[in-house]
C-alpha cells in the first residue's frame, strides 16, 4: 500500500511540475505537501472556466469542483482566497492506480495547449 501511495504521489508531483513548467502562472490550491497522493487542484488564471472545461473534457478527465458542487464555484476554493473567477478557472485532477507516465505527459500537453489557445483567442 505504501509503495502504491508513493507512486501516486510521484506521478501527481510530475503532473504539477510539468504543468508549472508549461504554464508558470498556475496556482496550486491547497498545501503542496499535505494533500491526498492522488489529487491535484489548480487554478489557471486568464481563462474562462467554462470554456476551459468544455475544451479539456475531450482530452483529460477533470472536474471544476467537488463531486457535490452542483456547478457552483467551489466554496472551499473561495474560502482559500480564490475569487469566483479563479475558482471557476480551477481544475481538480485525480490520478488512479493505472495512471501511467504517458497519461501524465498527455495531460500536461493537452492542458498546456488548451490554455495557450484559449488565452490567445481572448486577446
N, C-alpha and C positions, 0 to 999 in steps of 0.2 A: 504493500500500500504506500509506504513512504517513497519508494522509487517512482511509483506512478505519479504521486503528487509533485515530486521534484521534477519529473519530466514535463508535466503540465506547466509548472512554474517557469521552467526554462523556455518552453515554447511561447508562453504568454509574454515573457520578457523579450524574446526575439521579435515578437509581433510589435510590442511597444517601441523597441529601439529602431526597428525598420520603419515604422510609421513616423517616428520622431525625426529620423534622418531625412525621409522624403518630404515631410511637412513639419518644419521646425516650430511652427507656432501652435501645434497641438497642445491641449491641456489634458492632463490625466486627472480624472475625477476620483477623489479619494486618495488614500495613502498608497504609495507605490509598494511599500513593504507589507503592510498589514491588510491583506486582501485575500480572497479565495484564489487558489492557484489557477483556476480555470477561467477567471473573469478579468476583463479589461474594459473600463468605461472611459471614453474620451470625449472631449468637446473639440469641434473643428470650427474655429472662428471663420467668419467671412463667407459662409454658405447658408443657403436656405435649407433648413432641416427637412422640410417635406420633399424638396427636390433631391436632396442627398439620399434619403431613404428610397425614393422612387427609382433612382438610377442604380443604387447599390444592390437592391434586393435581387437583381438578376445574377449577381456575381458573388455576393457574400451574405451568409446568413447572419443577420444582425437585427437589433431592436433599438428603438429610440428611448425605451424606458423599461421599467419593471413590468413583470407579467400582469400586474394589476393596475397599470396606469390608465387604461381606458382612453388612450390617445391624448391625454393631457401631459404637459411637460412634467418631468419628474419633480415631485415636491422635495425629494432628497437632494437632488442637484441644486435646486433653488435654495435650500437650507444651507448648502455648502457655499453659497455665494454666487452661483451662476445666475445670470439674468434669464428671463423667459426665452429670449432669442438663443442664448448659449445652450440652455437646457434642451431646446428643440433641435439644436445642431449637434447633439451628442449621440454617440453610438455605444451600445452595450454589446460587446463581443464575448462570446463564450467558446471555450475550447473543450474538446472531448478526448476520451482515451484514444480515439482513432485519428485525431488531428495530426497530420504529418508536417514535416518541414516544408514540403512542397505546397501544402494547403496554406501555411503561414505566408510563404513568399507570394502566392497567388492573391491572397487577401491584401497584402501590402500593396502590390501592384494595382489591383482593382480600386482600392480606396484612394491611393495617391492620384491615379489617372482621373478618377471621377471628380475628386476635389479640385484638381487643377483645371479640368474642363469647366466645371461649374463656376469657379472663380473667374475664369476668362470670359465666360458668357455674361457675367454680371457687370463687366466693365462697360 
